[in-house]
């Protein structure tokens, strides 16, 4: 049985004694630890300031003045993080211009300047981006809408934007060659429809019509096709005042007849330019760009599907 005096020692004293014994053991094993350590100085690259050195305070910060250098680098365009930043900037700019000048009157169709815009490959090379054709068509629609503004009141900013998207050398392309009458009194017109093309020679006469050297009845057996071919003369009441000599090729009968319509209207405008509004209202001088839609695999025709059978 232990003595009462030893049992009465508090636990803190026993813990201190244990730490002292540990320090003595370490001191015997490593006597160099007991030597005084040399105080190390921190390495400083700057020179110590002398008593004569004058310390100047930094200039006061003017909080009202805007900082020329931003705190962080900002992108030049809000579309910087998109796939096509230059294209998106152009699209947003044109949309804002169309919205801003939507109330301006437009010019008549015959007074609208003939636009010759950049081709898709030219636009891609100028922007350095692979813009899809469907996206570039949106830009062309906006440019066409801005081009319809009357030239007399067209704003300067719109003219500058349109000039950026015009094809180089478009001034020479826009000037269409005026039709002339040759030494035989003939005017020439060329028209196309689908796969057909026609060239018409028009001369003042008695109303004779020849198509590929044959009469119009032999070339176009259907009455509808004959009326379509001579529609420009019929609406202007010039059926018995001109002789028509047409050369057609390619396509079918209907396409050839409609190509003759366009070519005949162009040849008639050389003799009588004042008939252009009437011919335009009748649709004779407007080219029809429609083509036959291709047949798709798995369908009977372009859109016709096979009959569905339950069993």
C-alpha positions as CSV (number, residue, x, y, z in Angstrom):
1,X,0.0,0.0,0.0
2,X,1.4,3.4,-1.1
3,X,2.0,6.2,1.3
4,X,-0.7,8.8,1.7
5,X,1.7,11.7,0.8
6,X,2.4,10.2,-2.6
7,X,-1.2,9.4,-3.3
8,X,-2.1,13.0,-2.6
9,X,0.1,14.5,-5.4
10,X,-2.1,16.2,-8.0
11,X,-1.9,15.0,-11.7
12,X,-0.4,18.3,-13.0
13,X,2.8,17.8,-10.9
14,X,3.3,14.3,-12.2
15,X,2.9,15.5,-15.8
16,X,5.5,18.3,-15.2
17,X,8.0,15.9,-13.8
18,X,7.5,13.6,-16.8
19,X,8.3,16.5,-19.2
20,X,11.4,17.4,-17.3
21,X,12.8,13.9,-17.4
22,X,12.2,13.8,-21.2
23,X,14.1,17.1,-21.7
24,X,17.0,15.8,-19.7
25,X,17.2,12.7,-21.8
26,X,17.2,14.7,-25.0
27,X,19.9,17.1,-23.7
28,X,22.2,14.2,-22.9
29,X,21.7,12.7,-26.4
30,X,22.1,16.0,-28.2
31,X,24.4,18.4,-26.3
32,X,24.6,20.9,-29.2
33,X,21.0,21.9,-28.6
34,X,22.1,23.5,-25.3
35,X,24.4,26.0,-27.2
36,X,23.0,29.5,-27.8
37,X,21.7,29.9,-31.4
38,X,22.9,32.6,-33.7
39,X,20.2,35.1,-34.6
40,X,19.6,35.0,-38.4
41,X,18.8,38.2,-40.3
42,X,16.2,38.3,-43.1
43,X,17.5,38.8,-46.6
44,X,16.5,42.3,-47.8
45,X,17.2,43.5,-51.4
46,X,16.5,47.2,-50.7
47,X,19.0,49.5,-49.0
48,X,18.4,50.7,-45.5
49,X,17.1,54.2,-45.3
50,X,19.4,56.8,-43.8
51,X,18.4,59.6,-41.5
52,X,18.7,62.1,-44.4
53,X,16.3,60.2,-46.7
54,X,13.1,62.1,-47.3
55,X,9.9,60.1,-47.6
56,X,7.2,61.5,-49.9
57,X,3.6,60.5,-49.7
58,X,1.8,59.1,-52.7
59,X,-0.6,61.5,-54.6
60,X,-4.2,61.5,-53.6
61,X,-6.6,59.3,-55.5
62,X,-9.2,61.2,-57.4
63,X,-12.3,59.0,-57.2
64,X,-14.3,61.3,-59.5
65,X,-11.9,60.8,-62.4
66,X,-12.6,57.7,-64.5
67,X,-9.8,55.2,-64.7
68,X,-8.3,54.9,-68.2
69,X,-6.9,51.4,-67.4
70,X,-9.6,48.9,-66.2
71,X,-9.0,46.7,-63.2
72,X,-9.3,43.6,-65.5
73,X,-9.0,43.1,-69.2
74,X,-12.4,43.4,-70.9
75,X,-13.3,41.8,-74.3
76,X,-13.7,44.3,-77.1
77,X,-17.1,42.9,-78.1
78,X,-20.0,41.4,-76.1
79,X,-20.0,38.5,-78.5
80,X,-16.4,37.6,-77.7
81,X,-17.3,34.3,-76.0
82,X,-19.6,33.1,-78.8
83,X,-18.6,30.8,-81.7
84,X,-18.8,33.5,-84.3
85,X,-18.2,36.9,-82.6
86,X,-17.8,39.0,-85.8
87,X,-20.9,37.5,-87.4
88,X,-23.0,38.1,-84.3
89,X,-21.8,41.7,-84.1
90,X,-22.8,42.2,-87.7
91,X,-26.2,40.6,-87.2
92,X,-27.0,42.6,-84.1
93,X,-25.8,45.9,-85.8
94,X,-28.1,45.3,-88.8
95,X,-31.0,44.3,-86.6
96,X,-30.7,47.5,-84.6
97,X,-30.5,49.6,-87.9
98,X,-33.6,47.9,-89.3
99,X,-35.5,48.6,-86.0
100,X,-34.2,52.2,-85.9
101,X,-35.2,53.1,-89.4
102,X,-38.3,50.9,-89.9
103,X,-40.5,54.0,-90.2
104,X,-38.6,55.4,-93.2
105,X,-40.5,55.1,-96.6
106,X,-39.2,52.6,-99.1
107,X,-38.6,53.2,-102.8
108,X,-40.6,51.7,-105.6
109,X,-39.3,48.4,-107.0
110,X,-38.0,50.0,-110.2
111,X,-36.0,52.7,-108.2
112,X,-34.3,50.4,-105.7
113,X,-30.6,50.2,-106.3
114,X,-29.5,46.8,-107.6
115,X,-27.6,45.2,-104.7
116,X,-24.5,43.0,-105.3
117,X,-23.6,41.7,-101.9
118,X,-20.5,39.7,-100.9
119,X,-20.5,36.1,-101.7
120,X,-20.4,33.6,-98.8
121,X,-16.8,32.6,-99.4
122,X,-15.8,36.3,-99.6
123,X,-17.6,37.0,-96.3
124,X,-15.9,34.1,-94.6
125,X,-12.5,35.2,-95.7
126,X,-13.1,38.8,-94.6
127,X,-14.3,37.7,-91.1
128,X,-12.1,34.7,-90.7
129,X,-15.1,32.6,-89.5
130,X,-16.8,29.6,-91.0
131,X,-20.3,31.1,-91.2
132,X,-23.0,28.8,-92.3
133,X,-25.0,29.6,-95.4
134,X,-28.3,29.7,-93.5
135,X,-26.9,32.2,-91.0
136,X,-25.5,34.4,-93.8
137,X,-28.9,34.4,-95.5
138,X,-30.2,36.3,-92.4
139,X,-27.6,39.0,-93.0
140,X,-28.6,39.2,-96.6
141,X,-32.3,39.6,-95.7
142,X,-31.5,42.5,-93.4
143,X,-29.2,44.2,-96.0
144,X,-32.0,43.9,-98.6
145,X,-34.4,45.5,-96.2
146,X,-32.1,48.4,-95.6
147,X,-31.4,48.7,-99.3
148,X,-35.1,49.3,-99.9
149,X,-35.1,52.7,-98.1
150,X,-35.6,55.6,-100.5
151,X,-32.2,56.8,-101.7
152,X,-33.1,60.5,-101.1
153,X,-33.7,60.0,-97.4
154,X,-31.4,57.1,-96.7
155,X,-29.3,57.9,-93.6
156,X,-25.6,58.3,-93.9
157,X,-24.9,55.5,-91.4
158,X,-27.0,53.1,-93.4
159,X,-25.1,53.9,-96.6
160,X,-21.8,53.3,-94.9
161,X,-22.9,49.9,-93.6
162,X,-24.3,48.9,-97.0
163,X,-21.0,49.8,-98.6
164,X,-19.1,47.5,-96.3
165,X,-21.1,44.5,-97.5
166,X,-21.0,45.3,-101.2
167,X,-18.9,43.2,-103.5
168,X,-15.7,44.9,-104.8
169,X,-16.3,46.3,-108.2
170,X,-20.1,46.2,-107.8
171,X,-20.4,49.6,-109.4
172,X,-19.6,48.1,-112.8
173,X,-21.9,45.1,-112.2
174,X,-24.9,47.3,-111.1
175,X,-25.0,49.1,-114.4
176,X,-27.0,46.8,-116.7
177,X,-26.2,47.1,-120.4
178,X,-29.1,48.9,-122.1
179,X,-30.8,47.0,-124.9
180,X,-30.2,48.3,-128.4
181,X,-31.9,47.9,-131.8
182,X,-29.6,46.6,-134.5
183,X,-29.5,47.6,-138.2
184,X,-32.4,45.3,-139.1
185,X,-34.7,46.9,-136.5
186,X,-34.5,43.9,-134.1
187,X,-34.3,43.9,-130.3
188,X,-33.1,40.9,-128.4
189,X,-34.3,39.4,-125.1
190,X,-33.1,36.4,-123.1
191,X,-35.2,34.5,-120.6
192,X,-34.9,31.4,-118.5
193,X,-37.3,29.2,-116.6
194,X,-36.4,26.0,-114.8
195,X,-34.2,24.1,-117.3
196,X,-35.4,26.0,-120.3
197,X,-33.9,29.0,-122.0
198,X,-35.2,31.2,-124.8
199,X,-33.8,34.0,-127.0
200,X,-36.3,36.2,-128.7
201,X,-35.8,38.6,-131.7
202,X,-38.6,41.3,-131.9
203,X,-39.2,43.5,-134.9
204,X,-42.0,45.7,-136.0
205,X,-44.4,43.8,-138.3
206,X,-47.8,42.2,-138.6
207,X,-48.0,39.8,-135.7
208,X,-46.2,36.7,-137.1
209,X,-44.7,34.3,-134.5
210,X,-42.1,31.6,-135.1
211,X,-40.6,29.3,-132.5
212,X,-37.6,27.4,-133.7
213,X,-38.7,28.0,-137.2
214,X,-42.2,26.5,-136.7
215,X,-45.5,28.2,-136.0
216,X,-46.5,28.7,-132.4
217,X,-49.3,26.2,-132.8
218,X,-46.8,23.4,-133.6
219,X,-44.3,24.5,-130.9
220,X,-47.0,24.9,-128.2
221,X,-50.1,22.7,-128.8
222,X,-51.8,23.8,-125.6
223,X,-53.7,27.0,-125.6
224,X,-52.5,27.9,-122.1
225,X,-48.8,27.7,-123.2
226,X,-49.4,29.9,-126.3
227,X,-51.1,32.5,-124.2
228,X,-48.3,32.3,-121.6
229,X,-45.7,32.8,-124.3
230,X,-47.4,35.9,-125.9
231,X,-48.7,37.3,-122.6
232,X,-46.5,40.4,-122.8
233,X,-47.9,41.4,-126.2
234,X,-51.5,40.6,-125.2
235,X,-51.7,42.8,-122.0
236,X,-50.1,45.7,-123.9
237,X,-52.3,45.3,-126.9
238,X,-49.4,44.8,-129.3
239,X,-50.3,41.5,-130.8
240,X,-50.5,42.8,-134.4
241,X,-47.6,45.3,-134.2
242,X,-44.5,43.1,-133.8
243,X,-43.1,39.9,-135.4
244,X,-41.6,37.4,-132.9
245,X,-38.8,35.0,-133.7
246,X,-37.9,32.7,-130.7
247,X,-35.2,30.1,-130.2
248,X,-35.9,27.8,-127.3
249,X,-34.0,24.8,-125.8
250,X,-34.0,22.6,-122.8
251,X,-36.7,21.6,-120.4
252,X,-40.4,20.9,-121.2
253,X,-43.1,22.7,-123.0
254,X,-44.3,24.7,-120.1
255,X,-40.8,25.8,-119.1
256,X,-40.1,26.9,-122.7
257,X,-43.3,28.9,-122.9
258,X,-42.6,30.7,-119.7
259,X,-39.0,31.4,-120.8
260,X,-40.3,33.0,-124.0
261,X,-42.6,35.2,-121.8
262,X,-39.6,36.7,-120.0
263,X,-37.5,37.1,-123.1
264,X,-40.3,38.7,-125.1
265,X,-41.0,41.2,-122.3
266,X,-37.3,42.2,-122.3
267,X,-37.2,42.6,-126.0
268,X,-40.4,44.7,-126.0
269,X,-39.0,47.1,-123.4
270,X,-36.2,48.0,-125.8
271,X,-38.8,49.3,-128.3
272,X,-41.1,50.8,-125.7
273,X,-39.5,51.4,-122.2
274,X,-42.6,53.2,-121.0
275,X,-44.4,49.8,-120.8
276,X,-42.2,48.6,-117.9
277,X,-44.8,49.4,-115.1
278,X,-47.5,47.6,-116.9
279,X,-45.3,44.6,-117.7
280,X,-44.1,44.5,-114.1
281,X,-47.6,44.5,-112.7
282,X,-48.4,41.6,-115.1
283,X,-45.4,39.6,-113.9
284,X,-43.7,39.5,-117.3
285,X,-40.3,41.0,-116.4
286,X,-39.9,39.1,-113.1
287,X,-37.8,35.9,-113.3
288,X,-39.3,32.9,-111.5
289,X,-36.4,31.1,-109.6
290,X,-38.5,28.1,-108.5
291,X,-37.2,24.6,-109.4
292,X,-38.6,21.1,-109.1
293,X,-38.0,19.7,-105.6
294,X,-35.9,16.6,-105.7
295,X,-37.3,13.2,-104.8
296,X,-36.3,11.8,-101.4
297,X,-35.4,8.2,-100.6
298,X,-38.2,6.2,-99.1
299,X,-40.9,8.4,-100.7
300,X,-42.8,8.0,-104.0
301,X,-42.1,11.6,-105.1
302,X,-40.7,14.7,-103.5
303,X,-43.1,14.7,-100.6
304,X,-45.6,11.9,-101.3
305,X,-45.4,9.0,-99.0
306,X,-46.4,5.4,-99.6
307,X,-49.8,4.3,-98.5
308,X,-49.8,3.0,-94.9
309,X,-51.2,-0.5,-94.5
310,X,-52.0,-1.7,-91.0
311,X,-51.3,-5.4,-91.8
